[in-house]
Amino acid sequence: MNYEQYADTVLKELRHTLQAVDAQKAEAFTTMLGEADEVFCAGAGRSGFEVKGFAMRLMHMGLKSYVVGETCTPNIAKGGLLVVCSGSGATKSLVNHASKAKEVGAKVALITIDPNSPIANMADLVIEISAPSPKSAKQTDMKSIQPMGSLFEQSEGLFMDIVVMMLMARRGMDADTMFGRHANME
C-alpha cells in the first residue's frame, strides 16, 4: 500500500469507531465535565498522552483540570471527576486511582474498549470505543491495519476533542476565548 491508501484506510477506521460511540453517553460525559468541581485525568502509555491533551483543553476552557501523577496535582474529593482512558480498563495503577476516587465520593468516567472491565465496574459512566487492541480482553468485530492499540488511542483523542467542542458550544465559547488561557511561557 502507498501513503494515500494507508491514509484512506485509517480515516475509514476512525469514522467507524467514532460513529459507533453512543451519542447519549457523549452528552452525559459532557454534562459530567460541566458539573464537576475539578477534573482529574488519568491514563497510561499512549492513552496517558491523549488524556493529558484533554486536561490541557479543559484548562483552556477555564475548568480546574489536573493530570494524575503530576507533582502539582491536588487530592481528589467529593464533587471531583476522574476521567480514565484505558483500552483494557484493567491497568492496575488506573484501577487504584478509580478505587480511590470512589472511596472519597468522586465520580469516575471511563473511556475504554471493554465495558465489563474492573474500572468499568466502578465507573459512573463508561464510554465504549469499539477498537481492537492486544491489551483488551474484549474482542471487537473490527480489524485494524494499524499496529497495537493505535486505533483506540487515536479514537479516544478525537472523541475527547469532540466533547471539548460540545462543551464549548454549551458554554458559548470559541477558540479565541480559549486562547486567552494558552501558555505564555513556552
Accessible surface in RSA format (square Angstrom, percent):
REM  Atomic radii and reference values for relative SASA: ProtOr
REM  Chains: A
REM  Algorithm: Lee & Richards
REM  Probe-radius: 1.40
REM  Slices: 20
REM RES _ NUM      All-atoms   Total-Side   Main-Chain    Non-polar    All polar
REM                ABS   REL    ABS   REL    ABS   REL    ABS   REL    ABS   REL
RES MET A   1   126.10  65.3  56.99  37.7  69.11 164.6  36.06  30.7  90.04 119.3
RES ASN A   2    79.93  55.1  71.29  68.9   8.63  20.8  37.52  90.3  42.41  41.0
RES TYR A   3   171.71  80.2 161.93  92.1   9.79  25.5 122.02  91.7  49.69  61.3
RES GLU A   4   118.01  67.8 112.06  84.8   5.95  14.2  61.88 119.7  56.14  45.8
RES GLN A   5    92.06  51.5  87.61  64.0   4.45  10.6  30.00  63.8  62.06  47.1
RES TYR A   6   109.38  51.1 109.37  62.2   0.01   0.0  68.67  51.6  40.71  50.2
RES ALA A   7    31.62  29.1  23.39  36.1   8.23  18.7  31.24  44.0   0.38   1.0
RES ASP A   8    68.29  47.8  65.37  65.1   2.91   6.9  19.18  45.1  49.10  49.0
RES THR A   9    37.53  26.7  37.38  37.9   0.14   0.3  20.91  28.1  16.61  25.1
RES VAL A  10    34.41  22.6  34.41  31.1   0.00   0.0  34.41  29.9   0.00   0.0
RES LEU A  11   115.44  64.3 110.84  79.3   4.60  11.6 111.19  78.1   4.25  11.4
RES LYS A  12   132.00  64.4 124.62  76.5   7.38  17.6  81.98  73.8  50.02  53.3
RES GLU A  13    10.03   5.8   8.91   6.7   1.12   2.7   7.97  15.4   2.06   1.7
RES LEU A  14    19.92  11.1  19.92  14.3   0.00   0.0  19.92  14.0   0.00   0.0
RES ARG A  15   154.98  65.1 147.26  75.1   7.72  18.4  48.32  66.0 106.66  64.6
RES HIS A  16    83.72  45.8  75.49  52.5   8.23  21.0  55.45  57.1  28.26  32.9
RES THR A  17     0.12   0.1   0.00   0.0   0.12   0.3   0.00   0.0   0.12   0.2
RES LEU A  18    39.84  22.2  26.97  19.3  12.87  32.4  27.20  19.1  12.64  34.0
RES GLN A  19   129.10  72.2  96.58  70.6  32.51  77.4  44.17  94.0  84.93  64.4
RES ALA A  20    61.05  56.1  24.86  38.4  36.20  82.3  36.08  50.8  24.98  66.2
RES VAL A  21    18.07  11.9   6.00   5.4  12.07  29.1   6.12   5.3  11.95  32.4
RES ASP A  22    67.26  47.1  54.79  54.5  12.47  29.5  28.71  67.6  38.55  38.4
RES ALA A  23    73.91  68.0  65.33 100.8   8.58  19.5  68.87  97.0   5.05  13.4
RES GLN A  24   146.81  82.1 140.65 102.8   6.16  14.7  48.17 102.5  98.64  74.8
RES LYS A  25    75.84  37.0  75.35  46.2   0.49   1.2  38.17  34.4  37.68  40.1
RES ALA A  26     9.80   9.0   9.80  15.1   0.00   0.0   9.80  13.8   0.00   0.0
RES GLU A  27    84.02  48.2  83.81  63.4   0.20   0.5  37.59  72.7  46.42  37.9
RES ALA A  28    40.66  37.4  32.55  50.2   8.11  18.4  39.54  55.7   1.12   3.0
RES PHE A  29     0.00   0.0   0.00   0.0   0.00   0.0   0.00   0.0   0.00   0.0
RES THR A  30     0.09   0.1   0.00   0.0   0.09   0.2   0.00   0.0   0.09   0.1
RES THR A  31    51.74  36.8  49.48  50.2   2.25   5.4  38.95  52.3  12.79  19.3
RES MET A  32    24.03  12.4  20.09  13.3   3.94   9.4  17.91  15.2   6.11   8.1
RES LEU A  33     0.44   0.2   0.04   0.0   0.41   1.0   0.04   0.0   0.41   1.1
RES GLY A  34    31.27  38.6   0.00   N/A  31.27  38.6  10.64  29.2  20.63  46.2
RES GLU A  35   125.38  72.0  95.58  72.3  29.80  70.9  48.29  93.4  77.09  62.9
RES ALA A  36    23.01  21.2   1.74   2.7  21.27  48.4   6.75   9.5  16.26  43.1
RES ASP A  37    96.56  67.6  78.53  78.2  18.04  42.6  28.39  66.8  68.17  68.0
RES GLU A  38    38.82  22.3  38.10  28.8   0.72   1.7   7.75  15.0  31.08  25.4
RES VAL A  39     0.82   0.5   0.82   0.7   0.00   0.0   0.82   0.7   0.00   0.0
RES PHE A  40     3.80   1.9   3.80   2.4   0.00   0.0   3.80   2.3   0.00   0.0
RES CYS A  41     0.00   0.0   0.00   0.0   0.00   0.0   0.00   0.0   0.00   0.0
RES ALA A  42     3.47   3.2   1.33   2.0   2.14   4.9   3.47   4.9   0.00   0.0
RES GLY A  43    23.55  29.0   0.00   N/A  23.55  29.0   0.00   0.0  23.55  52.7
RES ALA A  44    46.58  42.8  32.66  50.4  13.92  31.7  38.28  53.9   8.30  22.0
RES GLY A  45    53.68  66.2   0.00   N/A  53.68  66.2  37.48 102.9  16.19  36.3
RES ARG A  46   125.79  52.8 119.42  60.9   6.37  15.2  51.29  70.1  74.50  45.1
RES SER A  47    10.44   8.8   9.48  12.7   0.96   2.2   3.44   7.3   7.00   9.8
RES GLY A  48     6.45   7.9   0.00   N/A   6.45   7.9   6.45  17.7   0.00   0.0
RES PHE A  49   144.57  72.3 133.62  82.8  10.95  28.5 134.79  81.7   9.79  28.0
RES GLU A  50    57.28  32.9  50.13  37.9   7.15  17.0   6.40  12.4  50.88  41.5
RES VAL A  51     1.06   0.7   1.06   1.0   0.00   0.0   1.06   0.9   0.00   0.0
RES LYS A  52    91.01  44.4  85.90  52.7   5.11  12.2  46.64  42.0  44.37  47.3
RES GLY A  53    29.35  36.2   0.00   N/A  29.35  36.2  27.71  76.1   1.64   3.7
RES PHE A  54     5.34   2.7   1.09   0.7   4.25  11.1   3.00   1.8   2.34   6.7
RES ALA A  55     5.48   5.0   4.54   7.0   0.94   2.1   4.82   6.8   0.66   1.7
RES MET A  56    93.63  48.5  87.71  58.0   5.92  14.1  59.85  50.9  33.77  44.7
RES ARG A  57    94.58  39.7  94.58  48.2   0.00   0.0  10.49  14.3  84.10  51.0
RES LEU A  58     0.00   0.0   0.00   0.0   0.00   0.0   0.00   0.0   0.00   0.0
RES MET A  59    74.04  38.3  73.27  48.5   0.78   1.8  61.33  52.1  12.71  16.8
RES HIS A  60     7.49   4.1   7.49   5.2   0.00   0.0   2.23   2.3   5.26   6.1
RES MET A  61     5.06   2.6   0.00   0.0   5.06  12.0   0.00   0.0   5.06   6.7
RES GLY A  62    42.18  52.0   0.00   N/A  42.18  52.0  11.35  31.1  30.83  69.0
RES LEU A  63    19.45  10.8   8.45   6.0  11.00  27.7  13.64   9.6   5.81  15.6
RES LYS A  64   128.29  62.6 118.21  72.5  10.08  24.0  69.03  62.1  59.26  63.1
RES SER A  65    18.87  15.9   0.62   0.8  18.25  42.0   0.00   0.0  18.87  26.4
RES TYR A  66    54.62  25.5  49.15  28.0   5.48  14.3  34.95  26.3  19.67  24.3
RES VAL A  67    26.43  17.4  23.44  21.2   2.99   7.2  23.44  20.4   2.99   8.1
RES VAL A  68    41.16  27.1  25.24  22.9  15.92  38.4  25.24  21.9  15.92  43.2
RES GLY A  69    72.27  89.1   0.00   N/A  72.27  89.1  39.32 107.9  32.95  73.8
RES GLU A  70    82.11  47.1  72.44  54.8   9.67  23.0  18.46  35.7  63.65  52.0
RES THR A  71   148.26 105.4 109.18 110.7  39.08  93.1  88.73 119.2  59.53  90.0
RES CYS A  72   109.93  83.2  86.05  96.0  23.88  56.1  45.74 115.9  64.18  69.2
RES THR A  73    33.72  24.0  10.52  10.7  23.20  55.3   9.30  12.5  24.41  36.9
RES PRO A  74    55.14  40.2  35.54  32.4  19.60  71.3  48.83  40.3   6.31  39.2
RES ASN A  75   122.57  84.5 105.65 102.1  16.92  40.8  43.97 105.8  78.60  76.0
RES ILE A  76    27.17  15.5  19.50  14.5   7.67  18.5  19.50  14.0   7.67  20.8
RES ALA A  77    48.12  44.2  46.98  72.5   1.14   2.6  47.29  66.6   0.83   2.2
RES LYS A  78   165.40  80.7 148.33  91.0  17.07  40.6  91.45  82.3  73.95  78.8
RES GLY A  79    32.55  40.1   0.00   N/A  32.55  40.1  26.79  73.5   5.76  12.9
RES GLY A  80     4.75   5.9   0.00   N/A   4.75   5.9   1.60   4.4   3.15   7.1
RES LEU A  81     2.32   1.3   2.32   1.7   0.00   0.0   2.32   1.6   0.00   0.0
RES LEU A  82     3.00   1.7   3.00   2.1   0.00   0.0   3.00   2.1   0.00   0.0
RES VAL A  83     0.00   0.0   0.00   0.0   0.00   0.0   0.00   0.0   0.00   0.0
RES VAL A  84     0.00   0.0   0.00   0.0   0.00   0.0   0.00   0.0   0.00   0.0
RES CYS A  85     0.17   0.1   0.00   0.0   0.17   0.4   0.00   0.0   0.17   0.2
RES SER A  86     4.63   3.9   1.13   1.5   3.50   8.1   3.62   7.7   1.01   1.4
RES GLY A  87    11.98  14.8   0.00   N/A  11.98  14.8   5.56  15.3   6.42  14.4
RES SER A  88    19.40  16.4  15.06  20.1   4.34  10.0   9.00  19.2  10.40  14.6
RES GLY A  89     0.00   0.0   0.00   N/A   0.00   0.0   0.00   0.0   0.00   0.0
RES ALA A  90    44.91  41.3  32.63  50.4  12.28  27.9  33.01  46.5  11.90  31.5
RES THR A  91    50.24  35.7  41.47  42.0   8.77  20.9  33.46  44.9  16.78  25.4
RES LYS A  92   172.81  84.3 168.17 103.2   4.65  11.1 112.32 101.1  60.50  64.4
RES SER A  93    56.07  47.4  49.96  66.7   6.11  14.1  41.45  88.3  14.62  20.5
RES LEU A  94     5.00   2.8   5.00   3.6   0.00   0.0   5.00   3.5   0.00   0.0
RES VAL A  95    33.82  22.3  33.82  30.6   0.00   0.0  33.82  29.4   0.00   0.0
RES ASN A  96    96.28  66.4  90.76  87.7   5.52  13.3  21.50  51.7  74.78  72.3
RES HIS A  97    61.83  33.8  56.75  39.4   5.08  13.0  34.37  35.4  27.46  32.0
RES ALA A  98     0.00   0.0   0.00   0.0   0.00   0.0   0.00   0.0   0.00   0.0
RES SER A  99    51.49  43.5  48.13  64.2   3.36   7.7  14.11  30.0  37.38  52.4
RES LYS A 100   107.92  52.6 106.07  65.1   1.85   4.4  70.64  63.6  37.28  39.7
RES ALA A 101     0.41   0.4   0.40   0.6   0.00   0.0   0.40   0.6   0.00   0.0
RES LYS A 102    74.81  36.5  59.01  36.2  15.80  37.6  41.71  37.5  33.10  35.3
RES GLU A 103   127.28  73.1  88.00  66.6  39.28  93.5  45.54  88.1  81.74  66.7
RES VAL A 104    50.25  33.1  31.54  28.6  18.71  45.1  39.40  34.2  10.85  29.4
RES GLY A 105    39.93  49.2   0.00   N/A  39.93  49.2  25.72  70.6  14.22  31.8
RES ALA A 106     2.16   2.0   0.00   0.0   2.16   4.9   0.17   0.2   1.99   5.3
RES LYS A 107   106.01  51.7 105.97  65.0   0.04   0.1  61.28  55.2  44.73  47.6
RES VAL A 108     0.00   0.0   0.00   0.0   0.00   0.0   0.00   0.0   0.00   0.0
RES ALA A 109     0.00   0.0   0.00   0.0   0.00   0.0   0.00   0.0   0.00   0.0
RES LEU A 110     0.00   0.0   0.00   0.0   0.00   0.0   0.00   0.0   0.00   0.0
RES ILE A 111     0.00   0.0   0.00   0.0   0.00   0.0   0.00   0.0   0.00   0.0
RES THR A 112     0.00   0.0   0.00   0.0   0.00   0.0   0.00   0.0   0.00   0.0
RES ILE A 113     0.07   0.0   0.07   0.1   0.00   0.0   0.07   0.1   0.00   0.0
RES ASP A 114    14.17   9.9  14.17  14.1   0.00   0.0   0.00   0.0  14.17  14.1
RES PRO A 115    41.55  30.3  28.88  26.3  12.67  46.0  28.88  23.8  12.67  78.7
RES ASN A 116   116.81  80.6  98.98  95.6  17.83  42.9  26.75  64.4  90.06  87.0
RES SER A 117     3.22   2.7   0.59   0.8   2.63   6.1   3.22   6.9   0.00   0.0
RES PRO A 118    64.95  47.3  58.04  52.9   6.91  25.1  62.98  52.0   1.97  12.2
RES ILE A 119     0.00   0.0   0.00   0.0   0.00   0.0   0.00   0.0   0.00   0.0
RES ALA A 120     9.54   8.8   0.21   0.3   9.33  21.2   0.41   0.6   9.13  24.2
RES ASN A 121   117.45  81.0  79.96  77.3  37.49  90.3  30.09  72.4  87.37  84.4
RES MET A 122    52.50  27.2  40.45  26.8  12.05  28.7  39.07  33.2  13.44  17.8
RES ALA A 123    21.32  19.6   0.00   0.0  21.32  48.5   0.00   0.0  21.32  56.5
RES ASP A 124    71.46  50.1  33.74  33.6  37.72  89.2  15.83  37.2  55.64  55.5
RES LEU A 125    21.96  12.2  18.65  13.3   3.31   8.3  21.96  15.4   0.00   0.0
RES VAL A 126    19.48  12.8  16.72  15.1   2.76   6.6  16.72  14.5   2.76   7.5
RES ILE A 127     0.59   0.3   0.54   0.4   0.05   0.1   0.59   0.4   0.00   0.0
RES GLU A 128    55.61  31.9  48.43  36.6   7.17  17.1  16.32  31.6  39.28  32.1
RES ILE A 129     0.08   0.0   0.00   0.0   0.08   0.2   0.08   0.1   0.00   0.0
RES SER A 130    23.03  19.5  22.09  29.5   0.94   2.2  14.63  31.2   8.40  11.8
RES ALA A 131     0.00   0.0   0.00   0.0   0.00   0.0   0.00   0.0   0.00   0.0
RES PRO A 132    31.72  23.1  28.49  26.0   3.24  11.8  30.66  25.3   1.07   6.6
RES SER A 133    16.02  13.5   5.95   7.9  10.07  23.2   3.47   7.4  12.55  17.6
RES PRO A 134   103.16  75.2  59.91  54.6  43.26 157.2  73.67  60.8  29.49 183.3
RES LYS A 135   155.66  75.9 132.66  81.4  23.00  54.8  87.58  78.8  68.08  72.5
RES SER A 136     5.56   4.7   0.00   0.0   5.56  12.8   0.92   2.0   4.65   6.5
RES ALA A 137    92.88  85.4  58.12  89.7  34.75  79.1  69.93  98.5  22.94  60.8
RES LYS A 138    62.68  30.6  53.63  32.9   9.05  21.6  46.98  42.3  15.70  16.7
RES GLN A 139   141.86  79.3 118.56  86.6  23.30  55.5  60.60 129.0  81.26  61.6
RES THR A 140    14.94  10.6   0.08   0.1  14.86  35.4   4.13   5.5  10.81  16.3
RES ASP A 141   129.02  90.4  88.59  88.2  40.43  95.6  53.45 125.8  75.57  75.4
RES MET A 142    22.86  11.8  16.72  11.1   6.14  14.6  22.32  19.0   0.54   0.7
RES LYS A 143   171.48  83.7 153.32  94.1  18.15  43.2 112.80 101.5  58.67  62.5
RES SER A 144    32.58  27.5   4.56   6.1  28.02  64.5   6.34  13.5  26.24  36.8
RES ILE A 145    82.96  47.2  48.51  36.1  34.45  83.0  56.28  40.5  26.69  72.4
RES GLN A 146    23.87  13.3  11.30   8.3  12.57  29.9   8.59  18.3  15.29  11.6
RES PRO A 147    95.56  69.6  84.98  77.5  10.59  38.5  95.44  78.8   0.12   0.7
RES MET A 148   145.90  75.6 124.84  82.6  21.05  50.1  89.60  76.2  56.29  74.6
RES GLY A 149     7.08   8.7   0.00   N/A   7.08   8.7   3.36   9.2   3.72   8.3
RES SER A 150    12.02  10.2  11.65  15.5   0.38   0.9   2.04   4.3   9.99  14.0
RES LEU A 151     1.63   0.9   0.92   0.7   0.71   1.8   0.92   0.6   0.71   1.9
RES PHE A 152     4.54   2.3   4.54   2.8   0.00   0.0   4.54   2.8   0.00   0.0
RES GLU A 153    25.81  14.8  25.81  19.5   0.00   0.0   1.16   2.2  24.66  20.1
RES GLN A 154    53.55  29.9  48.68  35.6   4.87  11.6  26.52  56.5  27.03  20.5
RES SER A 155     0.00   0.0   0.00   0.0   0.00   0.0   0.00   0.0   0.00   0.0
RES GLU A 156     0.00   0.0   0.00   0.0   0.00   0.0   0.00   0.0   0.00   0.0
RES GLY A 157     9.64  11.9   0.00   N/A   9.64  11.9   7.77  21.3   1.87   4.2
RES LEU A 158    71.59  39.9  71.02  50.8   0.57   1.4  71.02  49.9   0.57   1.5
RES PHE A 159     6.51   3.3   6.51   4.0   0.00   0.0   6.51   3.9   0.00   0.0
RES MET A 160     2.06   1.1   2.06   1.4   0.00   0.0   2.06   1.8   0.00   0.0
RES ASP A 161    67.70  47.4  66.17  65.9   1.53   3.6  16.61  39.1  51.09  50.9
RES ILE A 162    70.00  39.8  70.00  52.1   0.00   0.0  70.00  50.4   0.00   0.0
RES VAL A 163     0.19   0.1   0.19   0.2   0.00   0.0   0.19   0.2   0.00   0.0
RES VAL A 164     7.41   4.9   7.04   6.4   0.37   0.9   7.41   6.4   0.00   0.0
RES MET A 165   110.86  57.4 104.96  69.5   5.90  14.0  65.27  55.5  45.58  60.4
RES MET A 166    44.50  23.0  38.48  25.5   6.02  14.3  36.38  30.9   8.12  10.8
RES LEU A 167     3.02   1.7   3.02   2.2   0.00   0.0   3.02   2.1   0.00   0.0
RES MET A 168    30.28  15.7  30.28  20.0   0.00   0.0  24.40  20.7   5.87   7.8
RES ALA A 169    80.38  73.9  50.75  78.3  29.63  67.4  60.85  85.7  19.53  51.7
RES ARG A 170   114.97  48.3  74.62  38.0  40.35  96.1  52.38  71.6  62.59  37.9
RES ARG A 171   106.42  44.7  75.53  38.5  30.88  73.5  32.79  44.8  73.63  44.6
RES GLY A 172    69.09  85.2   0.00   N/A  69.09  85.2  36.78 100.9  32.31  72.4
RES MET A 173    36.98  19.1  22.42  14.8  14.56  34.7  20.23  17.2  16.75  22.2
RES ASP A 174    73.98  51.8  72.14  71.8   1.84   4.4  34.12  80.3  39.87  39.8
RES ALA A 175    72.80  66.9  64.68  99.8   8.12  18.5  66.43  93.5   6.37  16.9
RES ASP A 176   118.71  83.2 104.51 104.0  14.21  33.6  28.77  67.7  89.95  89.7
RES THR A 177    74.00  52.6  58.00  58.8  16.00  38.1  66.39  89.2   7.60  11.5
RES MET A 178    14.11   7.3  13.82   9.1   0.28   0.7  13.49  11.5   0.61   0.8
RES PHE A 179   138.53  69.3 130.41  80.8   8.12  21.1 134.66  81.6   3.87  11.1
RES GLY A 180    70.34  86.7   0.00   N/A  70.34  86.7  38.31 105.1  32.03  71.7
RES ARG A 181   110.43  46.4  95.04  48.4  15.40  36.7  37.68  51.5  72.75  44.1
RES HIS A 182    63.99  35.0  51.64  35.9  12.35  31.6  21.48  22.1  42.50  49.5
RES ALA A 183    56.77  52.2  38.97  60.1  17.80  40.5  49.49  69.7   7.28  19.3
RES ASN A 184   139.29  96.1 103.00  99.5  36.28  87.4  38.71  93.2 100.58  97.2
RES MET A 185   180.21  93.3 144.27  95.5  35.94  85.6 112.75  95.9  67.46  89.4
RES GLU A 186   173.50  99.6  94.07  71.2  79.43 189.1  70.27 135.9 103.23  84.3
END  Absolute sums over single chains surface
CHAIN  1 A     9947.5       7789.4       2158.1       5494.3       4453.1
END  Absolute sums over all chains
TOTAL          9947.5       7789.4       2158.1       5494.3       4453.1
